[in-house]
Amino acid sequence: MRISDTIHVDDLNSENTRIDKYIADFYNGLTRSQLKARNTDVFINNKPVKLSRIVNNGDLIKIEYDSVPESDMKAENIELDIIYEDENIAVINKTQGMVVHPAPGNPNGTLANALLYHFENYIKVTEEDEIRPGIVHRLDKDTSGIIITAKNIKTHEFLSEQFRLKKAKKKYLAAVKGKMHTTSGTIETNLTRDTKNRKRFAVSTSSDKGKHALTHYRVLKEYRDASLVALELETGRTHQLRVHMQHIGCPIIGDPVYSRKITRYNDFTLMLHAYTLEIEIPLYGLKKFFAPLPVRFKNFILMNS
């Protein structure tokens, strides 16, 4: 099975970046050697090119590569915290540190592997991608909280459409450094890849570069040197909440990428948790699911009481 994707290049800061390096950085784990192993074909502006070709701002890259064979996708007995389940869906409280689906560098130990074990004959819902059984949306590895999964193709399409149309409402809980300037507000920027580190993202200094990102926030509690805030996504850009909090001077505590170490909170891992999801589900209509407060958040609140 072949997978295809397109990338619009608008964030280059070098004139000598090979396309295989750019793609490897873009996919955060699909290495240059794996590009060859997966029989990757690359097109720039609809013309086939070699992996050694230099990429430029304004290029439209299309890549096609072999998916991981189904036989490589193994069911694994990994414990899951199931918030809700019916004949069509399962809502999972994902633990911090769990990757959602297999990818280069993370071939097993994922939520998808666990789903195959816990739910017999859990379907592979898209022909284009054989390694995401039932996965409708994602959370970063170090973000805990709610994930909704589909048990059949019809349900997958039903849920996915709500995410595409931004009808699904996701709210996050975050512990951030310092105090917010206002008790509630909106952060609106464009996000692009960091020119100095392509595994990071940054707020674009140019209004015509990057992807539009919109975050709403509300302060729940202020402490001496930190705040507990609720965050709601209007757009779902990679690392959006983490970059936006850093951008306004209140980085998320425990973030190894976007926040400096804070001595008082050295023992805390990423303090970001997807705690509610409001979405319509088949047969039962509009539902709001809640993920319990993780231990690390309880410890944070306790030490600041």
Summary of the structure (lengths in Angstrom):
residues: 305
radius of gyration: 20.1
end to end distance: 54.3
largest distance: 61.2
contacts: 930
relative contact order: 0.14
helix: 19%
strand: 33%
